[in-house]
Every structure is written in structure tokens, then in C-alpha cells.
Amino acid sequence: MTNQEFFAGRLKAEAPAFVKVIKALPAERADYRPDPRSRSAAELAWILAESARSAVTLVDKHRADWSAPKTDGGVAAAAAALDKAQAQLLERVARTDKKAWEQEAEFVMDGHAAWKAPLGEMMWGLLFDAIHHRGQLSTYIRPMGGKVPSIYGPSADDPGA
């Protein structure tokens, strides 16, 4: 199994949990943040969606320009945007050849290259960062009045599948 195939398998396995966590957020409390310096639940949900969308752009163009996501659409819209971008990413990764997977990509923030690395390395970094943000977001759910979904196994609120 290649690194690329393993990545696609992990992304496919992780994708449903991202959407479950966002859907578990009580929409009426989307502005919740545990500390004034923390991002709100809506901001984190949209960061996950924008990160997946940026990953699609990286596969297509080997360059993505990050912009802070808008949170106007609410958490349900963020979940839908994330689900769509993850499906597009899986499709793109499946048809990317080895040469493109190993070619340098560029992640741009505020007009400056913030990160340059082979595409495959960047995809793993984005996935790990998204998992980190999903973990942050999962800690918001119960204080917001929601029920924490099963991610890798049962939670106190969800026995899992």
C-alpha cells in the first residue's frame, strides 16, 4: 500500500466523524467559546470546512490561498460544506498520480508562502490539523448543551455503531 493509498483510506475513515461532530453542535449556541481568546464553535466548524476545501485546491493546483472562513451560514452549512469538500478530496486523491503526490505544493496566507512541502506531506499535515480542531470542537459540545457523538468508540452520550 502506498502512502497515498493509506492517506485516502484514513481520510475516508475519518470523514464521517468530522461531520458528526459538527452536526452535534447545538446551532443556537454556535457562538460558544470556552475562553474569550478561543475560537467560537462556528469558527472551528468553518475552519474544518475551509481546510478541506483548501486541500481540494492544493490537489488541483498545488497552491492554496488561505482566507479566514465566513461563519454566516451556521454550523449546518459548515457540516454540508465539509462533507462536500471531503468527497471532492477523496475523488481528487484517487486520481492523483505519484509524480503529482510528490510534487511541491504551496500554502499561502496573507499573500506569503506559509508552507511549502510535497503535496502528500501537506495532505497529511492538513488531516492531522483537522483532527486536532475536531478534538477541540468535540470538547465544546457538552458545555453547549449537546451530546458528544462516538468518534473512535463510545462516548458518555453515544454508544457508537
Buried (B, 14 or more C-beta within 10 A) or exposed (E): EEBBEEBBEBBBEBBBBBBBBBBBBBBEBBEBBBEEEEBBBBBBBBBBBBBBBBBBBBBEEBBBEBEEBEBEBBBBBBBBBBBBBBBBBBEBBEEBEEEBBEEEBBBBEEEEEEBEBBBBBBBBBBBEEBBEBBEBBBEBBBEBEBEBBBBEEEBEEBEEE
